[in-house]
Amino acid sequence: MYRIEPGLQTIQTTIAAFQTVVEVIDRVFANSESASQTDSPSAGVIQQLVNAMEDLHQATEETTHAIRQTKMGISQLNQVALNLQAMI
């Protein structure tokens, strides 16, 4: 019998970690965005940081979505394997 539970557990842990990263990025983005609206000399640098954080946030969301899709695919593959085994 095929055991995919350890892999699924790893995927769930990874998803939780990425969700935490997304939350932190959201907070940093909100703080940076309000700071970049000032007329200080560092506003340009802060705006670059905000842009980089937006890109990182988007990439993190895409990765989280891909991991969820992988988890669903593994689950379906496991079900097929169990069905085939039952037929044998």
Biopython code that builds the backbone (N, CA, C, O; Angstrom):
import numpy as np
from Bio.PDB.StructureBuilder import StructureBuilder

atoms = [
    (1, "MET", "N", (0.843, -1.175, 0.000)),
    (1, "MET", "CA", (0.000, 0.000, 0.000)),
    (1, "MET", "C", (0.894, 1.246, 0.000)),
    (1, "MET", "O", (1.947, 1.264, 0.638)),
    (2, "TYR", "N", (0.477, 2.248, -0.698)),
    (2, "TYR", "CA", (1.229, 3.495, -0.786)),
    (2, "TYR", "C", (0.852, 4.403, 0.380)),
    (2, "TYR", "O", (-0.322, 4.540, 0.724)),
    (3, "ARG", "N", (1.862, 5.016, 0.977)),
    (3, "ARG", "CA", (1.613, 5.905, 2.111)),
    (3, "ARG", "C", (2.028, 7.314, 1.708)),
    (3, "ARG", "O", (3.207, 7.600, 1.504)),
    (4, "ILE", "N", (1.051, 8.166, 1.602)),
    (4, "ILE", "CA", (1.348, 9.552, 1.243)),
    (4, "ILE", "C", (1.106, 10.517, 2.397)),
    (4, "ILE", "O", (1.302, 11.723, 2.247)),
    (5, "GLU", "N", (0.685, 10.000, 3.540)),
    (5, "GLU", "CA", (0.379, 10.873, 4.657)),
    (5, "GLU", "C", (1.558, 11.756, 5.057)),
    (5, "GLU", "O", (1.360, 12.944, 5.313)),
    (6, "PRO", "N", (2.785, 11.215, 5.121)),
    (6, "PRO", "CA", (3.914, 12.099, 5.470)),
    (6, "PRO", "C", (4.070, 13.248, 4.474)),
    (6, "PRO", "O", (4.367, 14.376, 4.869)),
    (7, "GLY", "N", (3.873, 12.969, 3.199)),
    (7, "GLY", "CA", (3.964, 14.025, 2.192)),
    (7, "GLY", "C", (2.873, 15.061, 2.347)),
    (7, "GLY", "O", (3.118, 16.260, 2.221)),
    (8, "LEU", "N", (1.653, 14.587, 2.626)),
    (8, "LEU", "CA", (0.549, 15.518, 2.833)),
    (8, "LEU", "C", (0.783, 16.370, 4.078)),
    (8, "LEU", "O", (0.464, 17.559, 4.089)),
    (9, "GLN", "N", (1.331, 15.771, 5.108)),
    (9, "GLN", "CA", (1.615, 16.521, 6.326)),
    (9, "GLN", "C", (2.661, 17.600, 6.053)),
    (9, "GLN", "O", (2.548, 18.719, 6.555)),
    (10, "THR", "N", (3.667, 17.270, 5.268)),
    (10, "THR", "CA", (4.687, 18.254, 4.895)),
    (10, "THR", "C", (4.063, 19.389, 4.096)),
    (10, "THR", "O", (4.389, 20.557, 4.309)),
    (11, "ILE", "N", (3.170, 19.046, 3.178)),
    (11, "ILE", "CA", (2.508, 20.069, 2.372)),
    (11, "ILE", "C", (1.669, 20.976, 3.270)),
    (11, "ILE", "O", (1.685, 22.195, 3.101)),
    (12, "GLN", "N", (0.941, 20.398, 4.215)),
    (12, "GLN", "CA", (0.121, 21.215, 5.118)),
    (12, "GLN", "C", (0.989, 22.147, 5.955)),
    (12, "GLN", "O", (0.626, 23.302, 6.178)),
    (13, "THR", "N", (2.117, 21.657, 6.412)),
    (13, "THR", "CA", (3.036, 22.489, 7.184)),
    (13, "THR", "C", (3.578, 23.624, 6.319)),
    (13, "THR", "O", (3.700, 24.761, 6.775)),
    (14, "THR", "N", (3.898, 23.304, 5.074)),
    (14, "THR", "CA", (4.415, 24.320, 4.158)),
    (14, "THR", "C", (3.359, 25.377, 3.861)),
    (14, "THR", "O", (3.667, 26.568, 3.823)),
    (15, "ILE", "N", (2.125, 24.951, 3.653)),
    (15, "ILE", "CA", (1.036, 25.907, 3.410)),
    (15, "ILE", "C", (0.877, 26.836, 4.610)),
    (15, "ILE", "O", (0.734, 28.047, 4.444)),
    (16, "ALA", "N", (0.902, 26.278, 5.803)),
    (16, "ALA", "CA", (0.772, 27.100, 7.011)),
    (16, "ALA", "C", (1.918, 28.107, 7.102)),
    (16, "ALA", "O", (1.709, 29.262, 7.474)),
    (17, "ALA", "N", (3.119, 27.667, 6.764)),
    (17, "ALA", "CA", (4.271, 28.574, 6.800)),
    (17, "ALA", "C", (4.110, 29.699, 5.786)),
    (17, "ALA", "O", (4.388, 30.857, 6.097)),
    (18, "PHE", "N", (3.662, 29.370, 4.574)),
    (18, "PHE", "CA", (3.459, 30.399, 3.558)),
    (18, "PHE", "C", (2.349, 31.359, 3.963)),
    (18, "PHE", "O", (2.439, 32.555, 3.686)),
    (19, "GLN", "N", (1.309, 30.858, 4.612)),
    (19, "GLN", "CA", (0.238, 31.750, 5.061)),
    (19, "GLN", "C", (0.765, 32.730, 6.106)),
    (19, "GLN", "O", (0.362, 33.892, 6.125)),
    (20, "THR", "N", (1.655, 32.272, 6.967)),
    (20, "THR", "CA", (2.272, 33.160, 7.943)),
    (20, "THR", "C", (3.115, 34.210, 7.232)),
    (20, "THR", "O", (3.083, 35.385, 7.598)),
    (21, "VAL", "N", (3.862, 33.796, 6.226)),
    (21, "VAL", "CA", (4.671, 34.736, 5.449)),
    (21, "VAL", "C", (3.773, 35.787, 4.793)),
    (21, "VAL", "O", (4.096, 36.974, 4.807)),
    (22, "VAL", "N", (2.660, 35.360, 4.225)),
    (22, "VAL", "CA", (1.734, 36.296, 3.590)),
    (22, "VAL", "C", (1.219, 37.305, 4.613)),
    (22, "VAL", "O", (1.134, 38.495, 4.306)),
    (23, "GLU", "N", (0.877, 36.866, 5.803)),
    (23, "GLU", "CA", (0.389, 37.776, 6.843)),
    (23, "GLU", "C", (1.459, 38.797, 7.229)),
    (23, "GLU", "O", (1.165, 39.982, 7.387)),
    (24, "VAL", "N", (2.694, 38.333, 7.379)),
    (24, "VAL", "CA", (3.782, 39.239, 7.729)),
    (24, "VAL", "C", (4.013, 40.238, 6.600)),
    (24, "VAL", "O", (4.204, 41.428, 6.851)),
    (25, "ILE", "N", (3.995, 39.760, 5.368)),
    (25, "ILE", "CA", (4.186, 40.650, 4.223)),
    (25, "ILE", "C", (3.080, 41.697, 4.178)),
    (25, "ILE", "O", (3.344, 42.866, 3.896)),
    (26, "ASP", "N", (1.856, 41.292, 4.450)),
    (26, "ASP", "CA", (0.743, 42.247, 4.478)),
    (26, "ASP", "C", (0.988, 43.351, 5.506)),
    (26, "ASP", "O", (0.754, 44.527, 5.227)),
    (27, "ARG", "N", (1.460, 42.969, 6.691)),
    (27, "ARG", "CA", (1.724, 43.972, 7.730)),
    (27, "ARG", "C", (2.859, 44.898, 7.319)),
    (27, "ARG", "O", (2.760, 46.114, 7.482)),
    (28, "VAL", "N", (3.940, 44.326, 6.785)),
    (28, "VAL", "CA", (5.074, 45.149, 6.348)),
    (28, "VAL", "C", (4.636, 46.080, 5.230)),
    (28, "VAL", "O", (4.999, 47.256, 5.217)),
    (29, "PHE", "N", (3.862, 45.559, 4.298)),
    (29, "PHE", "CA", (3.371, 46.370, 3.185)),
    (29, "PHE", "C", (2.542, 47.538, 3.697)),
    (29, "PHE", "O", (2.739, 48.671, 3.255)),
    (30, "ALA", "N", (1.626, 47.288, 4.614)),
    (30, "ALA", "CA", (0.772, 48.347, 5.156)),
    (30, "ALA", "C", (1.608, 49.413, 5.857)),
    (30, "ALA", "O", (1.376, 50.607, 5.672)),
    (31, "ASN", "N", (2.567, 48.988, 6.652)),
    (31, "ASN", "CA", (3.428, 49.944, 7.354)),
    (31, "ASN", "C", (4.306, 50.725, 6.386)),
    (31, "ASN", "O", (4.474, 51.935, 6.535)),
    (32, "SER", "N", (4.866, 50.038, 5.397)),
    (32, "SER", "CA", (5.743, 50.692, 4.428)),
    (32, "SER", "C", (4.971, 51.658, 3.549)),
    (32, "SER", "O", (5.462, 52.735, 3.210)),
    (33, "GLU", "N", (3.759, 51.267, 3.182)),
    (33, "GLU", "CA", (2.958, 52.119, 2.318)),
    (33, "GLU", "C", (2.628, 53.439, 3.009)),
    (33, "GLU", "O", (2.696, 54.499, 2.386)),
    (34, "SER", "N", (2.276, 53.385, 4.274)),
    (34, "SER", "CA", (1.960, 54.634, 4.986)),
    (34, "SER", "C", (3.218, 55.472, 5.165)),
    (34, "SER", "O", (3.149, 56.700, 5.109)),
    (35, "ALA", "N", (4.365, 54.835, 5.379)),
    (35, "ALA", "CA", (5.617, 55.579, 5.532)),
    (35, "ALA", "C", (6.055, 56.203, 4.219)),
    (35, "ALA", "O", (6.674, 57.266, 4.221)),
    (36, "SER", "N", (5.746, 55.563, 3.101)),
    (36, "SER", "CA", (6.191, 56.083, 1.806)),
    (36, "SER", "C", (5.401, 57.303, 1.371)),
    (36, "SER", "O", (5.798, 57.992, 0.431)),
    (37, "GLN", "N", (4.300, 57.579, 2.029)),
    (37, "GLN", "CA", (3.481, 58.726, 1.662)),
    (37, "GLN", "C", (3.993, 60.014, 2.285)),
    (37, "GLN", "O", (3.423, 61.077, 2.041)),
    (38, "THR", "N", (5.032, 59.950, 3.064)),
    (38, "THR", "CA", (5.626, 61.149, 3.647)),
    (38, "THR", "C", (6.560, 61.774, 2.625)),
    (38, "THR", "O", (6.881, 61.162, 1.606)),
    (39, "ASP", "N", (6.993, 62.996, 2.905)),
    (39, "ASP", "CA", (7.889, 63.708, 1.990)),
    (39, "ASP", "C", (9.342, 63.585, 2.418)),
    (39, "ASP", "O", (10.160, 64.443, 2.087)),
    (40, "SER", "N", (9.668, 62.540, 3.142)),
    (40, "SER", "CA", (11.042, 62.383, 3.611)),
    (40, "SER", "C", (11.953, 61.972, 2.461)),
    (40, "SER", "O", (11.481, 61.458, 1.446)),
    (41, "PRO", "N", (13.260, 62.196, 2.616)),
    (41, "PRO", "CA", (14.203, 61.811, 1.555)),
    (41, "PRO", "C", (14.220, 60.296, 1.294)),
    (41, "PRO", "O", (14.590, 59.854, 0.206)),
    (42, "SER", "N", (13.825, 59.523, 2.279)),
    (42, "SER", "CA", (13.872, 58.070, 2.099)),
    (42, "SER", "C", (12.600, 57.524, 1.454)),
    (42, "SER", "O", (12.467, 56.308, 1.312)),
    (43, "ALA", "N", (11.661, 58.388, 1.060)),
    (43, "ALA", "CA", (10.395, 57.927, 0.486)),
    (43, "ALA", "C", (10.624, 57.088, -0.766)),
    (43, "ALA", "O", (9.908, 56.110, -0.978)),
    (44, "GLY", "N", (11.591, 57.439, -1.594)),
    (44, "GLY", "CA", (11.884, 56.671, -2.812)),
    (44, "GLY", "C", (12.367, 55.270, -2.491)),
    (44, "GLY", "O", (11.963, 54.298, -3.130)),
    (45, "VAL", "N", (13.231, 55.176, -1.500)),
    (45, "VAL", "CA", (13.742, 53.871, -1.083)),
    (45, "VAL", "C", (12.612, 53.035, -0.499)),
    (45, "VAL", "O", (12.507, 51.837, -0.763)),
    (46, "ILE", "N", (11.775, 53.678, 0.292)),
    (46, "ILE", "CA", (10.649, 52.961, 0.894)),
    (46, "ILE", "C", (9.699, 52.475, -0.189)),
    (46, "ILE", "O", (9.160, 51.372, -0.092)),
    (47, "GLN", "N", (9.486, 53.289, -1.227)),
    (47, "GLN", "CA", (8.612, 52.873, -2.326)),
    (47, "GLN", "C", (9.190, 51.657, -3.046)),
    (47, "GLN", "O", (8.449, 50.754, -3.434)),
    (48, "GLN", "N", (10.497, 51.632, -3.223)),
    (48, "GLN", "CA", (11.131, 50.464, -3.836)),
    (48, "GLN", "C", (10.916, 49.234, -2.960)),
    (48, "GLN", "O", (10.662, 48.143, -3.470)),
    (49, "LEU", "N", (11.017, 49.408, -1.653)),
    (49, "LEU", "CA", (10.775, 48.304, -0.727)),
    (49, "LEU", "C", (9.334, 47.830, -0.839)),
    (49, "LEU", "O", (9.072, 46.628, -0.860)),
    (50, "VAL", "N", (8.399, 48.772, -0.911)),
    (50, "VAL", "CA", (6.990, 48.418, -1.054)),
    (50, "VAL", "C", (6.778, 47.623, -2.336)),
    (50, "VAL", "O", (6.076, 46.612, -2.329)),
    (51, "ASN", "N", (7.375, 48.066, -3.426)),
    (51, "ASN", "CA", (7.234, 47.353, -4.700)),
    (51, "ASN", "C", (7.795, 45.936, -4.606)),
    (51, "ASN", "O", (7.189, 44.986, -5.101)),
    (52, "ALA", "N", (8.954, 45.804, -3.970)),
    (52, "ALA", "CA", (9.556, 44.476, -3.807)),
    (52, "ALA", "C", (8.676, 43.593, -2.935)),
    (52, "ALA", "O", (8.518, 42.406, -3.220)),
    (53, "MET", "N", (8.104, 44.151, -1.885)),
    (53, "MET", "CA", (7.235, 43.384, -1.005)),
    (53, "MET", "C", (5.960, 42.959, -1.732)),
    (53, "MET", "O", (5.462, 41.855, -1.513)),
    (54, "GLU", "N", (5.432, 43.823, -2.592)),
    (54, "GLU", "CA", (4.253, 43.449, -3.380)),
    (54, "GLU", "C", (4.577, 42.259, -4.280)),
    (54, "GLU", "O", (3.788, 41.321, -4.386)),
    (55, "ASP", "N", (5.742, 42.303, -4.926)),
    (55, "ASP", "CA", (6.149, 41.192, -5.788)),
    (55, "ASP", "C", (6.314, 39.910, -4.982)),
    (55, "ASP", "O", (5.873, 38.844, -5.410)),
    (56, "LEU", "N", (6.944, 40.012, -3.823)),
    (56, "LEU", "CA", (7.142, 38.844, -2.973)),
    (56, "LEU", "C", (5.803, 38.300, -2.483)),
    (56, "LEU", "O", (5.608, 37.087, -2.415)),
    (57, "HIS", "N", (4.900, 39.185, -2.148)),
    (57, "HIS", "CA", (3.569, 38.776, -1.696)),
    (57, "HIS", "C", (2.846, 38.001, -2.796)),
    (57, "HIS", "O", (2.259, 36.949, -2.543)),
    (58, "GLN", "N", (2.893, 38.524, -4.003)),
    (58, "GLN", "CA", (2.233, 37.843, -5.120)),
    (58, "GLN", "C", (2.864, 36.474, -5.369)),
    (58, "GLN", "O", (2.155, 35.491, -5.586)),
    (59, "ALA", "N", (4.176, 36.411, -5.339)),
    (59, "ALA", "CA", (4.859, 35.136, -5.560)),
    (59, "ALA", "C", (4.511, 34.134, -4.463)),
    (59, "ALA", "O", (4.341, 32.947, -4.739)),
    (60, "THR", "N", (4.405, 34.601, -3.236)),
    (60, "THR", "CA", (4.060, 33.722, -2.122)),
    (60, "THR", "C", (2.645, 33.182, -2.276)),
    (60, "THR", "O", (2.398, 32.001, -2.035)),
    (61, "GLU", "N", (1.715, 34.046, -2.678)),
    (61, "GLU", "CA", (0.341, 33.579, -2.899)),
    (61, "GLU", "C", (0.283, 32.546, -4.021)),
    (61, "GLU", "O", (-0.427, 31.547, -3.912)),
    (62, "GLU", "N", (1.026, 32.784, -5.093)),
    (62, "GLU", "CA", (1.041, 31.826, -6.205)),
    (62, "GLU", "C", (1.635, 30.491, -5.771)),
    (62, "GLU", "O", (1.139, 29.433, -6.158)),
    (63, "THR", "N", (2.694, 30.541, -4.970)),
    (63, "THR", "CA", (3.313, 29.316, -4.482)),
    (63, "THR", "C", (2.360, 28.555, -3.569)),
    (63, "THR", "O", (2.256, 27.331, -3.654)),
    (64, "THR", "N", (1.666, 29.278, -2.701)),
    (64, "THR", "CA", (0.700, 28.639, -1.812)),
    (64, "THR", "C", (-0.394, 27.953, -2.613)),
    (64, "THR", "O", (-0.798, 26.836, -2.292)),
    (65, "HIS", "N", (-0.870, 28.618, -3.649)),
    (65, "HIS", "CA", (-1.906, 28.027, -4.509)),
    (65, "HIS", "C", (-1.364, 26.763, -5.194)),
    (65, "HIS", "O", (-2.058, 25.749, -5.271)),
    (66, "ALA", "N", (-0.136, 26.829, -5.682)),
    (66, "ALA", "CA", (0.456, 25.666, -6.353)),
    (66, "ALA", "C", (0.617, 24.496, -5.381)),
    (66, "ALA", "O", (0.404, 23.342, -5.754)),
    (67, "ILE", "N", (0.988, 24.791, -4.153)),
    (67, "ILE", "CA", (1.141, 23.725, -3.154)),
    (67, "ILE", "C", (-0.211, 23.090, -2.861)),
    (67, "ILE", "O", (-0.307, 21.870, -2.727)),
    (68, "ARG", "N", (-1.251, 23.902, -2.760)),
    (68, "ARG", "CA", (-2.592, 23.345, -2.536)),
    (68, "ARG", "C", (-3.014, 22.449, -3.697)),
    (68, "ARG", "O", (-3.586, 21.380, -3.482)),
    (69, "GLN", "N", (-2.736, 22.878, -4.913)),
    (69, "GLN", "CA", (-3.069, 22.077, -6.092)),
    (69, "GLN", "C", (-2.301, 20.750, -6.056)),
    (69, "GLN", "O", (-2.852, 19.698, -6.382)),
    (70, "THR", "N", (-1.048, 20.808, -5.663)),
    (70, "THR", "CA", (-0.235, 19.596, -5.554)),
    (70, "THR", "C", (-0.817, 18.656, -4.518)),
    (70, "THR", "O", (-0.894, 17.447, -4.738)),
    (71, "LYS", "N", (-1.225, 19.209, -3.393)),
    (71, "LYS", "CA", (-1.830, 18.395, -2.339)),
    (71, "LYS", "C", (-3.076, 17.683, -2.858)),
    (71, "LYS", "O", (-3.266, 16.496, -2.594)),
    (72, "MET", "N", (-3.920, 18.397, -3.591)),
    (72, "MET", "CA", (-5.124, 17.779, -4.141)),
    (72, "MET", "C", (-4.760, 16.696, -5.147)),
    (72, "MET", "O", (-5.387, 15.637, -5.170)),
    (73, "GLY", "N", (-3.754, 16.949, -5.978)),
    (73, "GLY", "CA", (-3.324, 15.954, -6.955)),
    (73, "GLY", "C", (-2.788, 14.699, -6.287)),
    (73, "GLY", "O", (-3.079, 13.586, -6.724)),
    (74, "ILE", "N", (-2.010, 14.875, -5.239)),
    (74, "ILE", "CA", (-1.470, 13.720, -4.514)),
    (74, "ILE", "C", (-2.603, 12.919, -3.881)),
    (74, "ILE", "O", (-2.586, 11.688, -3.897)),
    (75, "SER", "N", (-3.567, 13.607, -3.335)),
    (75, "SER", "CA", (-4.702, 12.928, -2.727)),
    (75, "SER", "C", (-5.476, 12.115, -3.768)),
    (75, "SER", "O", (-5.868, 10.976, -3.511)),
    (76, "GLN", "N", (-5.689, 12.705, -4.934)),
    (76, "GLN", "CA", (-6.385, 11.990, -6.005)),
    (76, "GLN", "C", (-5.569, 10.797, -6.485)),
    (76, "GLN", "O", (-6.117, 9.726, -6.746)),
    (77, "LEU", "N", (-4.275, 10.986, -6.599)),
    (77, "LEU", "CA", (-3.398, 9.886, -7.011)),
    (77, "LEU", "C", (-3.432, 8.756, -5.998)),
    (77, "LEU", "O", (-3.441, 7.585, -6.377)),
    (78, "ASN", "N", (-3.450, 9.085, -4.733)),
    (78, "ASN", "CA", (-3.542, 8.069, -3.695)),
    (78, "ASN", "C", (-4.854, 7.298, -3.820)),
    (78, "ASN", "O", (-4.869, 6.076, -3.675)),
    (79, "GLN", "N", (-5.945, 7.995, -4.087)),
    (79, "GLN", "CA", (-7.239, 7.334, -4.233)),
    (79, "GLN", "C", (-7.224, 6.380, -5.419)),
    (79, "GLN", "O", (-7.755, 5.273, -5.329)),
    (80, "VAL", "N", (-6.630, 6.791, -6.513)),
    (80, "VAL", "CA", (-6.530, 5.918, -7.691)),
    (80, "VAL", "C", (-5.716, 4.671, -7.356)),
    (80, "VAL", "O", (-6.073, 3.557, -7.740)),
    (81, "ALA", "N", (-4.606, 4.882, -6.626)),
    (81, "ALA", "CA", (-3.761, 3.745, -6.236)),
    (81, "ALA", "C", (-4.537, 2.773, -5.358)),
    (81, "ALA", "O", (-4.429, 1.558, -5.519)),
    (82, "LEU", "N", (-5.319, 3.315, -4.427)),
    (82, "LEU", "CA", (-6.121, 2.439, -3.571)),
    (82, "LEU", "C", (-7.184, 1.688, -4.377)),
    (82, "LEU", "O", (-7.431, 0.505, -4.140)),
    (83, "ASN", "N", (-7.806, 2.379, -5.325)),
    (83, "ASN", "CA", (-8.799, 1.727, -6.192)),
    (83, "ASN", "C", (-8.171, 0.612, -7.028)),
    (83, "ASN", "O", (-8.757, -0.460, -7.177)),
    (84, "LEU", "N", (-6.988, 0.863, -7.570)),
    (84, "LEU", "CA", (-6.291, -0.158, -8.354)),
    (84, "LEU", "C", (-5.909, -1.342, -7.476)),
    (84, "LEU", "O", (-6.035, -2.497, -7.881)),
    (85, "GLN", "N", (-5.448, -1.044, -6.287)),
    (85, "GLN", "CA", (-5.072, -2.119, -5.378)),
    (85, "GLN", "C", (-6.290, -2.981, -5.028)),
    (85, "GLN", "O", (-6.179, -4.203, -4.932)),
    (86, "ALA", "N", (-7.432, -2.356, -4.840)),
    (86, "ALA", "CA", (-8.640, -3.110, -4.521)),
    (86, "ALA", "C", (-9.075, -4.003, -5.673)),
    (86, "ALA", "O", (-9.706, -5.039, -5.461)),
    (87, "MET", "N", (-8.735, -3.596, -6.896)),
    (87, "MET", "CA", (-9.114, -4.389, -8.062)),
    (87, "MET", "C", (-8.214, -5.598, -8.242)),
    (87, "MET", "O", (-8.604, -6.562, -8.902)),
    (88, "ILE", "N", (-7.035, -5.567, -7.676)),
    (88, "ILE", "CA", (-6.055, -6.641, -7.867)),
    (88, "ILE", "C", (-6.370, -7.792, -6.938)),
    (88, "ILE", "O", (-5.664, -8.799, -6.941)),
]
sb = StructureBuilder()
sb.init_structure("model")
sb.init_model(0)
sb.init_chain("A")
sb.init_seg("    ")
for serial, (resi, resn, name, xyz) in enumerate(atoms, 1):
    if name == "N":
        sb.init_residue(resn, " ", resi, " ")
    sb.init_atom(name, np.array(xyz, "f"), 0.0, 1.0, " ", f" {name:<3s}", serial, name[0])
structure = sb.get_structure()
